[in-house]
Amino acid sequence: TICTHCLNGCKTTLGVRNGHIVRGNNRDHSGINGEFLCIKGRYAFDFTDHPERLTAPLVRKNGQLEPVSWAEALVVVARQFTEIKARGGQFGIIGSNRTTNEENFYLQKFARQVLGTTNIDHHRTGDYAALMDALQGKTNALATVADVYNTKSALVIGSDLAQQHPLLAFQLRANWRHHKANVYTVTSGPVREDQYAKRSIRVAEGKELSALEQLRETLTGVPELVIRFGDTVKGEGVRQLVAFGDSLGVPVKYVCLADYSNSRGASDMGLLPDLLPGYRSVREAGMEPGLAYDEILAAPDLDALWVVGANPLARHSLASTKAFVVLQDLFLTETAKRADVVFPAASAYEKNGTVTNVCGEVQKLRRAASIMGAKPDLEIIGLIARDMKANIGMWKPQTVFEEIRSLVHDSQVPLVILETGGAALTT
């Protein structure tokens, strides 16, 4: 299966006994990471058996969340969603950067085709949409994990790789040791990469682009370059960075760094208020852009908030006091305590599907364990659709994946690579 603790998409082999995970490793060296696994990938799987895992749906009755059957909880949600839609109420949907590509695709399809809303988003860090827009018309401009190991020159902007992206840090360090790669860093504070960088530049956070001119003369003399940039470079800043790369006159590839295991997949699959899967404008489908993440939570007249695999109320408050809140998650989080219905969701180690790492490499996720009472998010969404009598297709992972491949040009990856445990790069 795929480690879900960071964005690198490391393959991990989980040892399972009686349906429970007992160890993690990758001794067969398969996947993009070889034998490498960070400490979380090797040992941080005990949350799957945590005693506080949700194992039954909860519905708020007389002010308290009470355990109920799946059938009852699904009927409550389907009835409320149908009633809110019928009177033209306002929906807000917050998806996850930890759920599978199939779940993300199906959720945005449900939101737009069944609920009729474009108020859908997820917690975003790296700005993939801006990067895809800036790279339109270019080919071979996205770096793979292997490129990080093989490139002759690398520039790290606004990121502490060793702390935030362990596999990419490992690949870059190995590149320097084995191939003598020239490494440059532009960060707001010291990072491990400074220890072997040819040059390190310190700037205030958010001002990294202003320091690039100091490296222009040096970078124009390198044979090739991979640029990795963190979430301090967004929007117009991403376009400025790509323009800088174009001006160097050398082959440049990019990696947009985000925080979580399927952040890239969430954006690719259209968990965005203004973009459909494949980064197409919602206006192509005759819709107007909806509310973004913060705007959904701040909307005073929101009638329903549906949260899948996220905990937005841990850091934000919900402005609407009347909103009907539905949550799919593993634990009784801050958002769950505000919810009217809570569905117990399966973790990534308990489901099938695909995920897309930060470099755009798609890999297959295979179920390793199971928890009594929990269901994959894809199945939960599908069951709600069924009870609403919405015809948006079967919710089996393989069926949804085939739909993704047929509709999203960038996702037409070779199936044989995925089936044999490899990583297929999106185009």
Backbone torsions as a table, in degrees:
resi	resn	phi	psi	omega
1	THR	NA	-171.4	-177.4
2	ILE	-115.4	131.9	175.5
3	CYS	-62.7	136.4	-173.7
4	THR	-112.4	15.8	-174.2
5	HIS	-87.9	-21.3	176.4
6	CYS	-143.0	-170.7	-170.9
7	LEU	-90.9	0.0	-170.8
8	ASN	-77.1	-23.4	178.9
9	GLY	72.3	41.0	179.1
10	CYS	-69.5	135.2	175.5
11	LYS	-78.3	138.0	178.6
12	THR	-136.6	139.4	175.8
13	THR	-98.2	118.2	-177.3
14	LEU	-97.7	127.2	173.0
15	GLY	-82.5	125.6	-175.0
16	VAL	-122.8	134.4	176.1
17	ARG	-131.5	122.4	-179.4
18	ASN	55.0	39.2	176.9
19	GLY	81.2	4.5	-178.1
20	HIS	-120.2	140.8	-179.3
21	ILE	-76.1	131.7	-179.0
22	VAL	-119.6	-17.8	178.3
23	ARG	-160.9	162.1	176.0
24	GLY	-139.0	134.2	175.5
25	ASN	-160.1	-179.4	174.1
26	ASN	-144.4	56.1	-172.8
27	ARG	-67.4	-19.7	179.7
28	ASP	-82.9	0.8	175.3
29	HIS	62.5	20.7	178.7
30	SER	-81.7	166.5	-180.0
31	GLY	83.0	179.1	-174.9
32	ILE	-74.3	-14.4	-171.7
33	ASN	-102.4	0.4	-176.3
34	GLY	58.0	-130.7	178.7
35	GLU	-87.1	-11.5	-173.4
36	PHE	-65.2	134.1	166.9
37	LEU	-146.5	136.3	175.1
38	CYS	-75.0	175.0	-174.6
39	ILE	-63.0	-32.7	177.6
40	LYS	-69.8	-39.0	179.6
41	GLY	-64.0	-32.9	-178.9
42	ARG	-82.8	-33.2	-168.6
43	TYR	-126.7	-16.6	-172.3
44	ALA	-91.6	64.4	175.4
45	PHE	-120.9	0.5	-175.5
46	ASP	-70.3	-13.6	178.1
47	PHE	-63.1	-23.6	-178.5
48	THR	-64.7	-28.8	179.8
49	ASP	-106.2	16.6	-177.6
50	HIS	-63.1	137.2	-177.6
51	PRO	-62.9	-17.4	-179.8
52	GLU	-92.9	7.2	175.4
53	ARG	-59.7	139.1	175.7
54	LEU	-75.3	133.1	-177.8
55	THR	-127.0	2.1	177.4
56	ALA	-149.5	147.0	176.2
57	PRO	-61.6	150.7	178.2
58	LEU	-122.9	136.5	176.0
59	VAL	-127.5	136.7	-178.9
60	ARG	-76.0	122.5	178.2
61	LYS	-133.1	125.7	-178.3
62	ASN	53.4	38.4	176.1
63	GLY	84.6	-2.8	-177.7
64	GLN	-122.4	144.5	174.7
65	LEU	-78.8	122.8	-177.2
66	GLU	-120.6	139.6	176.7
67	PRO	-65.3	137.2	178.4
68	VAL	-139.8	176.0	176.7
69	SER	-75.7	160.8	175.5
70	TRP	-60.3	-41.1	-178.3
71	ALA	-59.8	-44.3	-178.8
72	GLU	-66.1	-44.8	-178.9
73	ALA	-63.1	-40.8	-179.9
74	LEU	-65.9	-39.7	178.4
75	VAL	-63.2	-41.7	179.8
76	VAL	-60.1	-46.6	-178.1
77	VAL	-67.9	-46.3	-178.9
78	ALA	-60.7	-41.3	-179.4
79	ARG	-66.0	-45.0	-178.9
80	GLN	-66.5	-45.2	179.5
81	PHE	-61.6	-42.0	-179.4
82	THR	-64.2	-42.2	-179.1
83	GLU	-67.2	-42.4	-179.7
84	ILE	-65.2	-42.0	178.0
85	LYS	-63.6	-41.5	-176.7
86	ALA	-62.1	-33.9	-179.5
87	ARG	-95.3	10.0	177.0
88	GLY	74.8	28.5	179.8
89	GLY	-70.9	168.2	-175.4
90	GLN	-101.3	124.7	177.3
91	PHE	-101.5	151.7	169.4
92	GLY	-135.6	130.9	-178.8
93	ILE	-122.6	127.0	176.1
94	ILE	-117.0	116.3	-179.7
95	GLY	-94.2	-163.8	-169.9
96	SER	-130.4	152.3	171.2
97	ASN	-100.2	18.4	176.5
98	ARG	-120.9	-10.6	178.4
99	THR	-84.6	167.5	-173.9
100	THR	-75.7	166.4	175.7
101	ASN	-59.2	-41.0	-179.2
102	GLU	-64.0	-41.1	178.7
103	GLU	-66.9	-41.0	178.6
104	ASN	-64.9	-43.3	179.5
105	PHE	-63.2	-45.5	-177.5
106	TYR	-67.3	-35.8	179.2
107	LEU	-65.4	-46.1	-179.8
108	GLN	-67.8	-32.3	176.7
109	LYS	-65.8	-43.2	177.4
110	PHE	-61.5	-46.5	-177.4
111	ALA	-59.4	-46.9	-173.3
112	ARG	-81.6	-39.3	-174.7
113	GLN	-90.4	-31.8	-177.7
114	VAL	-96.7	-51.4	-177.7
115	LEU	-85.3	-16.4	177.9
116	GLY	68.9	36.0	-178.7
117	THR	-128.7	148.2	170.8
118	THR	-109.2	12.3	176.0
119	ASN	-79.8	73.7	-177.3
120	ILE	-139.7	134.9	-177.2
121	ASP	-161.0	178.6	174.0
122	HIS	-146.0	168.0	178.5
123	HIS	-67.9	113.8	-174.9
124	ARG	-107.7	141.1	171.8
125	THR	-118.2	-82.7	177.2
126	GLY	-62.8	143.3	-175.9
127	ASP	-96.2	80.7	-179.7
128	TYR	-66.6	-37.9	-178.0
129	ALA	-59.6	-43.6	179.6
130	ALA	-65.7	-38.2	179.6
131	LEU	-65.7	-44.0	179.7
132	MET	-62.9	-37.7	178.2
133	ASP	-66.6	-42.5	-178.3
134	ALA	-68.5	-26.8	-176.6
135	LEU	-95.9	7.1	179.5
136	GLN	-55.6	132.1	-179.6
137	GLY	88.1	-8.9	179.0
138	LYS	-97.9	148.5	175.8
139	THR	-119.1	152.9	177.2
140	ASN	56.3	39.5	-176.8
141	ALA	-106.0	-3.6	178.5
142	LEU	-105.5	127.1	-177.4
143	ALA	-80.9	142.3	173.0
144	THR	-92.2	172.6	175.3
145	VAL	-61.5	-37.9	178.7
146	ALA	-65.0	-34.8	178.0
147	ASP	-61.2	-36.1	179.6
148	VAL	-61.7	-35.5	179.4
149	TYR	-77.7	-30.2	-171.7
150	ASN	-100.9	-17.3	-175.2
151	THR	-63.1	149.8	179.8
152	LYS	-82.7	-20.2	179.7
153	SER	-145.6	145.0	-178.3
154	ALA	-141.3	140.6	177.4
155	LEU	-123.3	124.4	178.9
156	VAL	-108.0	122.4	-177.0
157	ILE	-120.2	120.9	171.0
158	GLY	62.3	36.2	179.6
159	SER	-150.0	140.6	171.8
160	ASP	-97.6	88.2	-172.7
161	LEU	-56.9	-45.6	-175.1
162	ALA	-59.6	-34.1	-178.3
163	GLN	-87.9	-34.8	-171.0
164	GLN	-104.7	-27.1	-174.3
165	HIS	-138.6	73.5	-168.6
166	PRO	-59.4	-39.8	-179.3
167	LEU	-66.4	-44.4	179.1
168	LEU	-64.2	-36.3	176.4
169	ALA	-64.8	-42.3	178.9
170	PHE	-63.0	-43.2	-179.6
171	GLN	-64.6	-40.7	-179.4
172	LEU	-68.6	-42.5	179.3
173	ARG	-64.2	-41.1	178.0
174	ALA	-65.3	-36.6	177.2
175	ASN	-60.8	-46.3	178.9
176	TRP	-61.5	-41.9	-178.6
177	ARG	-70.4	-42.0	-173.1
178	HIS	-89.5	-34.8	-173.2
179	HIS	-118.1	-1.5	-179.7
180	LYS	60.0	42.0	179.1
181	ALA	-61.3	145.1	174.7
182	ASN	-86.5	120.3	-175.1
183	VAL	-116.6	136.8	178.7
184	TYR	-130.9	141.7	179.5
185	THR	-127.6	140.8	173.5
186	VAL	-130.3	101.1	-173.6
187	THR	-140.1	166.4	-179.3
188	SER	-84.6	-14.7	179.9
189	GLY	-149.9	175.5	-179.2
190	PRO	-65.3	141.4	176.9
191	VAL	-132.7	160.7	-177.3
192	ARG	-61.1	-32.0	-178.9
193	GLU	-63.1	-19.9	176.7
194	ASP	-59.4	-27.1	-175.0
195	GLN	-64.6	-26.1	179.3
196	TYR	-126.9	8.3	178.5
197	ALA	-73.0	144.0	175.4
198	LYS	-70.7	-30.2	177.1
199	ARG	-154.3	135.9	177.4
200	SER	-123.2	133.5	-179.0
201	ILE	-120.6	132.9	177.9
202	ARG	-103.1	129.5	176.1
203	VAL	-141.9	163.0	176.2
204	ALA	-65.5	146.9	180.0
205	GLU	-57.7	133.0	-177.8
206	GLY	90.6	-6.7	-178.9
207	LYS	-111.5	17.3	-174.4
208	GLU	-60.9	-38.5	-176.3
209	LEU	-63.3	-29.7	-178.8
210	SER	-66.0	-19.1	-177.2
211	ALA	-91.8	-6.3	-174.3
212	LEU	-65.9	-31.0	179.9
213	GLU	-60.5	-26.6	177.7
214	GLN	-66.0	-19.9	-178.0
215	LEU	-105.5	-2.5	-172.8
216	ARG	-56.4	-51.5	-176.5
217	GLU	-59.7	-41.4	179.8
218	THR	-66.8	-45.5	-174.6
219	LEU	-72.0	-25.9	177.1
220	THR	-69.7	-13.6	-179.6
221	GLY	-98.7	0.4	-179.5
222	VAL	-88.6	153.4	-179.5
223	PRO	-74.9	-27.5	180.0
224	GLU	-163.0	163.4	-174.4
225	LEU	-150.5	136.6	169.1
226	VAL	-113.0	123.1	-179.4
227	ILE	-106.6	123.9	173.2
228	ARG	-112.1	127.5	-177.3
229	PHE	-132.1	144.5	-177.3
230	GLY	-91.4	-167.7	-171.7
231	ASP	-80.4	4.5	172.2
232	THR	-79.3	-12.0	177.5
233	VAL	-108.0	108.8	-176.9
234	LYS	-138.6	165.9	172.3
235	GLY	52.0	-124.4	-178.4
236	GLU	-62.1	-28.0	178.0
237	GLY	-62.4	-35.9	177.6
238	VAL	-65.0	-42.4	179.3
239	ARG	-65.3	-37.2	176.7
240	GLN	-65.4	-38.3	179.6
241	LEU	-65.3	-44.3	178.8
242	VAL	-64.7	-38.5	176.5
243	ALA	-62.7	-39.2	176.6
244	PHE	-62.3	-44.9	178.2
245	GLY	-60.6	-42.0	178.5
246	ASP	-61.2	-35.1	-174.8
247	SER	-74.8	-11.4	-176.6
248	LEU	-76.2	-24.1	179.2
249	GLY	76.9	19.5	177.8
250	VAL	-129.6	159.0	176.8
251	PRO	-63.5	125.3	-178.6
252	VAL	-125.9	135.5	173.1
253	LYS	-122.2	156.4	-172.9
254	TYR	-126.5	149.2	168.7
255	VAL	-131.4	117.6	175.4
256	CYS	-90.6	117.0	-173.6
257	LEU	-89.2	131.5	175.9
258	ALA	-125.0	-168.1	-168.9
259	ASP	-105.6	-24.9	-166.7
260	TYR	-128.3	171.9	-165.7
261	SER	-62.3	-32.4	179.1
262	ASN	-131.3	39.2	176.1
263	SER	-60.3	-42.6	179.2
264	ARG	-63.6	-43.8	-179.1
265	GLY	-64.0	-36.1	178.8
266	ALA	-61.9	-41.1	177.9
267	SER	-72.6	-44.4	179.9
268	ASP	-57.2	-36.6	-174.7
269	MET	-88.4	2.9	172.0
270	GLY	90.7	25.0	173.2
271	LEU	-81.0	59.1	-175.8
272	LEU	-140.4	145.5	-175.7
273	PRO	-73.1	-18.4	-175.2
274	ASP	-120.3	-3.9	-174.9
275	LEU	-131.1	139.1	175.5
276	LEU	-85.7	173.8	174.1
277	PRO	-53.5	138.6	-177.4
278	GLY	82.7	12.3	176.0
279	TYR	64.7	33.5	173.4
280	ARG	-91.5	143.4	-178.7
281	SER	-64.2	142.9	177.2
282	VAL	-65.0	-19.3	179.5
283	ARG	-67.3	-22.0	175.5
284	GLU	-64.1	-25.2	178.9
285	ALA	-100.4	13.4	177.8
286	GLY	76.4	22.8	-179.3
287	MET	-116.0	159.8	175.1
288	GLU	-101.2	148.9	177.3
289	PRO	-56.2	143.3	-178.5
290	GLY	-100.5	-162.9	-179.5
291	LEU	-78.5	140.8	175.7
292	ALA	-84.8	177.0	-173.6
293	TYR	-47.7	-59.7	-177.8
294	ASP	-65.0	-34.2	-179.2
295	GLU	-69.0	-35.3	176.6
296	ILE	-61.0	-48.2	-177.6
297	LEU	-68.6	-27.0	-177.8
298	ALA	-91.6	-4.0	-177.1
299	ALA	-72.0	115.0	-175.8
300	PRO	-71.9	-21.0	-176.5
301	ASP	-106.4	20.9	178.7
302	LEU	-65.7	131.4	-179.1
303	ASP	-95.6	-29.6	-179.7
304	ALA	-147.6	135.9	175.0
305	LEU	-121.8	120.5	179.4
306	TRP	-114.5	118.4	-177.1
307	VAL	-116.6	125.4	-179.6
308	VAL	-118.2	109.9	174.6
309	GLY	68.0	33.0	179.5
310	ALA	-145.4	167.6	-179.1
311	ASN	-135.9	64.4	-175.0
312	PRO	-63.1	-27.4	-176.2
313	LEU	-81.1	2.9	173.6
314	ALA	-71.2	-28.7	-176.9
315	ARG	-124.2	-12.5	-177.4
316	HIS	-128.0	158.8	173.8
317	SER	-103.3	158.1	178.2
318	LEU	-99.6	117.8	-175.1
319	ALA	-67.5	-36.9	-177.2
320	SER	-77.1	124.4	177.6
321	THR	-89.3	-11.1	-177.9
322	LYS	-101.1	-5.4	-173.0
323	ALA	-63.0	136.0	171.4
324	PHE	-84.0	115.1	-170.9
325	VAL	-106.7	127.0	177.5
326	VAL	-120.7	134.6	-177.7
327	LEU	-131.7	141.4	169.2
328	GLN	-119.0	117.3	-176.7
329	ASP	-162.1	176.9	-177.2
330	LEU	-91.2	-29.1	-172.3
331	PHE	-131.8	168.2	178.2
332	LEU	-82.8	80.5	-176.2
333	THR	-80.9	-178.6	176.1
334	GLU	-59.7	-39.1	178.0
335	THR	-67.7	-38.7	178.9
336	ALA	-61.3	-37.5	-178.4
337	LYS	-68.4	-19.8	176.3
338	ARG	-94.8	-12.7	-172.2
339	ALA	-73.2	156.8	172.9
340	ASP	-93.9	-28.5	175.0
341	VAL	-138.9	133.5	178.3
342	VAL	-125.5	125.8	176.2
343	PHE	-103.6	132.8	176.9
344	PRO	-75.6	118.3	-174.9
345	ALA	-101.8	151.6	175.1
346	ALA	-78.8	148.5	175.5
347	SER	-79.6	172.5	-179.6
348	ALA	-62.7	-25.6	179.2
349	TYR	-79.3	-2.8	-175.7
350	GLU	-119.9	25.0	-177.8
351	LYS	-149.6	165.7	174.6
352	ASN	-107.7	157.4	178.4
353	GLY	152.6	-160.4	177.3
354	THR	-131.5	155.9	174.1
355	VAL	-134.2	158.5	-179.3
356	THR	-122.4	120.2	-176.8
357	ASN	-78.2	-179.8	-173.3
358	VAL	-61.1	-26.0	-179.6
359	CYS	-89.0	1.8	179.5
360	GLY	85.2	19.2	179.9
361	GLU	-95.6	120.8	-177.7
362	VAL	-86.7	135.1	177.4
363	GLN	-135.7	157.8	-176.2
364	LYS	-91.9	137.5	177.4
365	LEU	-105.2	125.1	-179.2
366	ARG	-118.2	136.4	-177.2
367	ARG	-63.4	131.9	179.3
368	ALA	-111.4	-29.0	-175.9
369	ALA	-141.0	174.7	177.1
370	SER	-145.1	146.6	179.4
371	ILE	-121.9	125.0	-178.9
372	MET	-58.1	127.0	174.5
373	GLY	98.3	-22.3	-178.9
374	ALA	-91.6	150.2	178.1
375	LYS	-129.0	150.4	174.3
376	PRO	-60.6	147.6	-179.3
377	ASP	-58.0	-35.9	179.5
378	LEU	-60.7	-42.7	179.5
379	GLU	-67.7	-39.5	179.3
380	ILE	-62.1	-46.1	178.6
381	ILE	-61.1	-42.3	179.4
382	GLY	-63.6	-38.1	179.1
383	LEU	-68.1	-37.1	175.4
384	ILE	-63.9	-43.3	178.0
385	ALA	-59.9	-42.5	179.0
386	ARG	-60.8	-45.5	-177.8
387	ASP	-71.1	-20.2	174.5
388	MET	-89.9	1.5	-178.4
389	LYS	58.2	38.3	179.0
390	ALA	-95.2	128.7	-178.0
391	ASN	-98.4	84.9	179.6
392	ILE	-121.7	22.6	174.4
393	GLY	95.2	162.3	179.8
394	MET	-68.2	149.6	-175.1
395	TRP	-103.5	25.4	173.7
396	LYS	-76.8	138.9	-176.7
397	PRO	-53.3	-44.9	-177.5
398	GLN	-65.0	-38.6	179.0
399	THR	-64.1	-44.7	179.8
400	VAL	-66.7	-38.7	179.4
401	PHE	-62.4	-39.9	177.6
402	GLU	-64.5	-36.3	176.9
403	GLU	-66.2	-40.5	177.4
404	ILE	-59.5	-46.6	-178.6
405	ARG	-63.7	-31.6	-178.6
406	SER	-79.8	-25.8	-174.6
407	LEU	-105.3	-27.6	-175.8
408	VAL	-109.6	109.7	-174.7
409	HIS	-56.2	-43.3	-176.3
410	ASP	-66.6	-13.7	-175.8
411	SER	-101.4	12.0	179.5
412	GLN	-82.9	67.0	-176.2
413	VAL	-89.2	154.5	179.3
414	PRO	-65.5	122.7	-177.0
415	LEU	-66.8	-34.0	-176.3
416	VAL	-62.0	-32.8	179.0
417	ILE	-67.2	-42.8	179.8
418	LEU	-66.3	-42.4	-176.2
419	GLU	-67.3	-25.1	180.0
420	THR	-97.0	13.1	173.7
421	GLY	88.2	10.4	-179.2
422	GLY	-91.5	-178.7	178.4
423	ALA	-115.0	126.5	-178.3
424	ALA	-106.7	125.7	-177.5
425	LEU	-78.2	129.9	174.0
426	THR	-69.7	149.9	-176.0
427	THR	-86.3	NA	NA
